[in-house]
Amino acid sequence: MTESSDKQFSIGVDYGTNSVRALVVDIGTGAEIATAVFDYPSGEAGILLDPKDPNLARQNPADYIEGFYQSVASAVSEAAKVDGFSADQVVGIGVDTTGSTPIPVNREGMALGTLPEFKDTLAAHAWLWKDHTSHAEAQEITRAASEQGLPYLAKCGGTYSSEWYWSKILHCMRNAPDVANATYSWVELADFVPAFVTGSTDPDSLARSICAAGHKAMYHTDWGGLPSAEFLDSIEPGLSRFRYTTPAVASDHQAGKLSAEVAEKVGLKAGIPVAVGAFDAHMGAVGAGCGKGTLVKIMGTSTCDCMPAPLADELPDVPGLCGIVPESIMPGMYGLEAGQSAVGDIFNWFVKQLTPAKYGSDAHIKLTEEADRLKPGESGLVALDWNNGNRTVLVDPLLTGLIVGQNLHTTAAEVYRALVEATAFGALTIINRMEEYGVHVEEVINCGGIAEKNPMVMQIYADVCNRPMKISRSAQTCALGAAIFGAVAAQAYPSVEAAQANMTGVKETIYQPIDENVAVYQELYKIYSNLHDAFGTEAYSGSLSHIMKDLIAIRHRVRKESPDA
């Protein structure tokens, strides 16, 4: 850190699915001195939906702009109440966002959805990460790369996703040609915000994030950047016009400096360095203290699993991962990404749609209390965690949820616990896939609301994965990671690792595996794996006739052994 008698601060701005949060951080200690949240006002909890298409999820880009103004201004105002803080001491700003959330923009870099002629056109707004309307186009991209023998999918798990950049653009071209024709370029939200606040919105020169480009747009230096124009046009003539040629860079680079106009609105001085953006989970991994051998699980509505590995290590291409991208998480390291398309969303779905009225408004709390009293295997249930498709390792948005083993005595709490266990089995599947290809997971750090607030979930994850589950010291790891990159881009620290040493840590509470629970979950995981392969792969050739009877046998044994039975 630079020598100074005064404290220095950075601001992390975290764009989530439903809101944007600004966090003011003391870069010397990582102390979080002020925060403010702006809920997106448009649509349903910030999401623009179409009742005719459950796969559609868009957002109003005007909410992103107003969200920066409101959240940063409020956070700075709150920080001003803290002794030792001055807005003049803010040295850097970092931004993290959801992704892939591409936005169609015009020649000046203005989001089409903010223009009067397109404000009511859903296709002209931001295509939120959870939009799956382009599942057919994703399959087409995967098939084209395979048939042409091209390597473009090698670094993103071998299968292109409907959540990602090119499939969404292709779907727009075919289903909203008026929007496509008015679009000069597509800009990821992670690039759009830094470009807007620095006044560097020219699509031909704005800073592009290696995180977004490498994990979602098939960008890699092995083939000179984005896929070739010939390949893209072979899928759809004219698709290649949305290629950009500027090199994608890591978030220790500057996207620019805070413009005078934006600075005045948020109460900061103009000229503060703004880091190149990245996805929330990747910056969250940095804010949680990731490093070699450390897997960080960002647990929320979905999960994203991020892990860095030294560039000096030779890594194989791992099927099913969302990417192995140089410097997408930390400079000088590969960034490995995996994840589950729904975790908290599954719990919320059950509470909202299927929970008996007797649980009232505290259904999550009451169900958790009841479920926590159950022993592993006691319910006789196993579920698949695919209510929003499978992100890793099958990369198939058309897979759906499943619960096996219910009977006329099955309770809501038993189903709730089975759904939690299913997400833990999905987490173990990701860890197993990484280790199968030689990427050793030495420790797991969890962050996000679920990790913070639900000990039952964390204990189940420890037991299912048979690993200690640590919790990040910060409850705002994504925003903290963004603040770290703000400090590094401003050269207040020489490296991300140096900043992490002062600004990150884990809590004292660590969830340790319980041997007797581990043993039962190993049995249940075999059943989960059978269902996973039978319903998720074409190559499965086994039998499922034993599944229900195995669950009954486990349930009978556990209940017989339980002192409460």
N, C-alpha and C positions, 0 to 999 in steps of 0.2 A: 504494500500500500504506500502511496506517496506520503512523504513527511508533511505533517501539518499540525498546528496547535489546535485547530478546530476540528470538530467532527465533520464527516462527510456522509452524504446520504444518496441513495439511488431509489428509483421508483420502478416497480414492476407492475405492468398492466396485463391482467389475465382475462382473456375473452373466453368465457365458458358458453355452454349451450343455451343458458337462460339469462345470463347477466354478465356484466364486466366488473371486475374488481381492480382497484388501484391500491397498491401497498407501498408505504414509505418505510425504508429500511436503513438502519445505521450500518454502514458497510464495514465498520471496524469490528462489530460484534454480532451482526445478524439480527439485532433487536428490531422487532417490528413495531414502529412507534405510532402508526396511523393507517387506517384502511377505510375504504368507502366502496359501496356497491351500487351499481346502477342496473336495475332490472329492465330488460328490453321491453318497450311498450307495445310493440306490434304483435299481432297474431295471438296464439295461445301460449302463454309463458315465453313469448319472444319468437315462436316458431309459426311460420305461415304454412297452413295445411290445406289440403284439398280433400273434402269428404268422399270424392269419387276415387281417390287413389291413396291408399294407406302408406304407400312407399314414398310419398312426396314430403319433403321437409325443406323449406326455404326460410331465409331471414332477410329482413329489410336492412340494407347497408347503411341507411341513414341512422339506424339504431347504433351502429358501431361508432359512427362519428360523434353523435351526441353522447354516447357512452364514455368515450375518451374525455370529452370536455367535462362532463358531470362527475365522473368518478375521480379523475385526477384533481380537479379543482377542489372537490370535497375532501379528499385525502390530504392535500396540501394545507387546506384550511384547518383540519383537525391536527395535523402535525405542528402547526404554528402555536398550538396551545401547550406544546411540550417544551420544557426548558432545554436549551441547547440547540434547538432546531431553527434554521433560517432557510427560506426558499433559495437563497443565494448559495447554499451549501449543497444543493442537489447537483451531483456531477454527471449522472447518466440515467437513461431510461431504457428499459427493456420491455418487449411485448411478446406475449405468447397467445395463441389462439387455438380454436378447434381446427380440425383438418382431416381430410381434405375439404375445404370450404371455398371453392373458387367463385369469383365474382366477375361477370361480364362488364367490361369498361369500354368507354369510347377512346378516341385518339388522345384526348387530354388526360386519360386515366380516371375520368369521372365514372362512378358506378351507374350503370344504366337504370337501376331501380330507383335512383334518386331523381331521375328526370321526369317531368310531368307526363310525357307521353308513354312512359313505361311503369308508372308507379303502381298500376293495378295488374301488371303482367307478371305472374309468378316466375316465369322463366328468366325474367330480367333481373331478379333479385339474387342474393347469395344462395348457392346450392349447399346447404348445410351438410356436414359430414355424414349424418344419419339418413340422408336422402338415398333411397335404393331404386329410384325409377329407372336407372340405367343398367339393371342387371343383365339384360339381353346384350347390350353393347359391351359390357365387361367380358362376357363369354366370347363375344366376337373378337375382341382384342386378344384375348388369351389364345383363341384358336388360330388367328392370323400369325401371331408370333411363333407358335409351334409349327404350323405348316410351312412357314418360310424359313424355319431353322435359325431364327434370330435370337440373340441372347437377352433381349430387353427385359424379360421377366425373371432372369436368373437371380437378380439382387432383391427381388420383392416376393420371394416365396413360390414362384412358378405359376401363379394364377393372379390375373388382374381382378380388381374388386370394383363393385358398383359404387363404393364409397369414394372412389378416387377421381382424379383430375380428368383424364382423357375420356373415360366412359361418360362422364357428365357432359362434357363438351359435345361429344358425338350425339348423345341423346338430344341435346338442345338443337343441334343442327337439323336433326331429322324431325323433331316435333314442334319446334318454335323457330322456323326459319327467319321470321321477321326480327327476332332477337339476335340470332346468329349473324344476320346481315348487318345489323347495327353495331355489332361488337368488333372492336379493333383488336382487343386482347382479353385474355382471362388472367386474373390476378388472384392468387391465394390470399385469404384473409390475413394470414401471417405476414404477407408482403404489403398488403393494401394499407394497413394501419400505419406502419412505419413510414411508408411513402407519403401518405396523406399528412401526417403531423410534421414531416420535414419539408413538405412542399416539393417532393421529388417524385411526382406522379407519372412522368412520361413512361409509358409502358415499354419503350425501347431501351430505357436506361435505368429504371428503378431496380433496387437491390432485390435479388431473388434468393430465397432461403434454400440452402442445400437440404435442409430437413424436409421441407415440402416437396422440392423437386425430386429428391432421391427416393423418398418413400412412396410418393403418390403419382409422380409423372414420368417414371422410368428414366430419370436422368442419371447418367454415370459417365465418369471420365474415360472408362474403358471403350466407349463408343462415341466419345466426343460431345457428350451432353445429352440432349433429348433424342428420342428416336428419330430416325431419318425422315425427311419429307416423303420419300418414296414409300416407306412403310405406312405412314399415316394416311397418305392419299390412296393407298391400295385398299384401305378399309372404307374410306369415304372421301371422294374427291373434294379437295379444298380444306380438309382437316389440318393440313400442314401449315396453313396460314396463321394458326394460333401457336406455332412454335415461337419461343423467344430465344435469342442468341447470347444474351448476357450470361456470364459464368455465374453459377449458383455458389454461394459462399456461406461459411459458418457464422454463428451469431456473435463471435468475438469481433466481427467487422462492424463498422458503422454503416447504417442505412442513410445517414445524413445527420443534420443538426436541427433541433426543434425550431420551427419557423416562428417569426415574431408574432404573426397573427394568432397561432395556436398558443404560444407562450403567454400572451396577454390574457387569453380566455381562461387559462388554468392556473394563473398566479405564479408562473415560473419565469426565469430569465431566458431570453432567446439564445440559441446557439448551444444548448446542452446536447451532447452526443446521444443519438438514439441507435440502439443496437439493431442489427438485422434480426427479424422475427424468426420464430420457430413454433412448432406445435406445443400445446400445453403440456402434454405428457412428457415430452422430451425435456422441456425446461423444468418440469416438476421433478424429473429424475435428478437433475443437477441440484435443485433446491433440497432434495432429500439426502444428498451426499453420495451419489453414485460414483463408482469407480470400477476398476478391473475386478471382476468376480462378483459384483454387487448388482443384483436385479432389483429394480424399483417397480412396484406395482402402484399405479395411480388408480384408486378405486372410487368410482362414482356411478353415474348412470350406466356407463360401460367401464371397462378397464383397459388400460394400456400398460404393457409391460416393456420396460426399457432397460437396456444394459449396454454399457460401453465395453469395448475390447481393444487392446493396443493395435495400432496400424502395423506394427512389426509382426504380429501374429498372422499366420496364414489361416483364413477362415474359409470353410467350404460354403457353398450356397445351400441354405437350409430350406427345404420345402415347407411352405405354409407360413413362413414368417412374413411380416409386412415390409421387411427390408433389412438389408445389411448395407449401410450407407456411410462412407467415410465422413466423419466430423458432423454428423447430423445431431448428435447429443453433446459431445465434447470435442473441442479441437484436438487433433492428434490421435483420435481414437475412432474405430468403427462404432456406429450406432446400430444396435439391434433392436427391432421393434416387433412386438406381438401384441395380442390383446383379445378381449372378448366383447362382442357387439352389445351385450346387455348383461348387467349384473344388478346394480341398484334399480334399473328399470324393471327387472323381473320381480324384485321384491315389491316395488311400487304397483306393478300391474296386479299382483295377487291381492294386495291390500285394497286397491281401488275397485277391482272388478269382482272378486270372489270371496272376500272376507265377510263372515256373518255380522249382522247388525249389532250383535251384543258386544262387539269389541269397540264400538264407538269411534270417537275421533283419535283415540290413542292406540289404534290397531297395531301399528308397528311395535310400540313398546310392549303391549300386552302379548302379542304373538311371540315376540322375542323372549319374554319371560317364560312363557309356557314351553316354547321350543327348547330353551336352554335346560329345562328339567329333563328332557329326553336324552337317552343314551344313543350313541351311534348304532344304527341298525334296528333300534326299537320300533321305528315306524313301519318297517317292512317296505319302504319306498326307495326308489332311485329315479332321478329325473335327468333329462338332458337340458342343458342351459342354452338353448338355441331359439329363444322366443323372438330374437331379432336377427336370426341367422347365425352363422359361425364365421368369425373373422380369422382365427388361428386354431387349428392347423388346416382346416378343410377349405377355408375361403369360399364359402357358399352362402349367399344371402337368402336362398330359397329354402334352407333348412328351417324346421320349426321345433317348438318345444314338445316335450313328452314326459309324462309321469307314469311309472309302472309300479304296480303293487297295491293300489288302493282297494279298500273294501268298504262295507257298509258301516264300519266303525272308525274309519280314517277321520282324523280331526284336522281342523284348519292349521293348528300349530305343527302337526306332523308334516303336512304339505309344505308349510313355510320353511321348516328345517330342511326338508328334502331339496327345496329350491336353493337354499344357501349351500348345501353340500354339493349340489350340481355345479355351482359356480366354482367351488373349490376343486372339484374334479377337473373342470376345464382349465383351471390354473395349473394343476399338476401336469396335465397333458402338454401344456406349453413348456414347462420346465423340462419334462422328459424329452421333448423334441429338441430343445437346445442341447441338452447333455448327450443325446444320441449322436449329434454331429460334432461333439468335442468341445462345446462351449460350457465350461464348468460353472455352475452357480454356487458360489461360496456362502452368500448370505442374501436374505430377502428383506428389503425395507418397504413398508407399506405407507401410503399417505392418502389423504382424501377423507371425506366425511364419514364413510363407513369404517375405515380404519380407526378414525378418531373416536367414534361414538359407540361402536358395537363390539364389546369384548367377545360375545358369543361367536360372531362371524370370524374374528381373528383366531380364536381357539380352534374352531373347525378347520380353518386354513392351515394352522400349525399341525393339527393331527392328520389331515388328509395329505399334506405335502411332506410330513415327517421332517419338518425343519422349523427352527425358531422363527417367529415372525416379529420383526422389529417395527417400530412406529417412528416416523419422522418427527423431530422436535417441533417443526413448524406445521401449523394447520393450513398454511397457505403456500405449499411448496411450489406450485406452478408460478405464482406471482413472485415468490422469493427467488426462484431460478431466473426469472426474467430480470429481477433487480440485480442478480449476480452478473448477468451478461451486460446489463447497463453499466455496471461498475467496471467490468473488464474492457468493454468497448471504449470507455472513457479513459482507459489506461490508469485507473486508480489501483488496479491489481495487474501483475504481470501475466497471470494465467487464471483459468477457471479453478484449477486445483488450489491455488493460493487463496482465492476468494472463499472457496468451500471450507477450507481449514478454519476460517474465522466465522463464517456465516451460517454453517449448517451443523446438524447433530441429530441424535436420536433420543427418544425418551427412555427413562429408566425401566419402564414396564416392557418386558419381552414375553411373548406368549410361547411357552415351551411345549413340544409335543408330549402327550400323555400316552405311555406305551400301550395300555389296554385299548385306548381309542384308535391308535395307529393300526393295531392288528385288525380291528373290525373294518376300518376304512380301506385297508388293503384288499379285503374280500369284496367290499362294495365297489371299489374302483375297477376290479376285474369285470364286474357286471356292467358298470358304466362304460368301460372300454368296449365290451361286446356290443352294447347298444350304439355307441359312438360309431363303430366301424360298420355295423349292419345297416344303420339308417343314413350314414354319411358317406359311405364309399361304395363304389361299384364292384370292388374286388373282394368284398366279404363273401366267404363261402361256408361259414359256420352255421350253427343252429341256435335259436333263441328259446327252444322248448323248455330249457332248464331254468330260465331266468326267474320266473315267478316263484317256482318251488324253492330256488336258492334263497330268495328274499324271505320267504316264509320261514325257512330253516334258520336263517340268521336272526330274524325277529324272535322266533320261539326261544332260541338259545339265550339271546340277550335279556329277554324279559324273565326267563327262568333264573338267570344269574343275578339279576338286579335285586338288591335288598328291598327296594320299594315295591316290587311286584306282588 
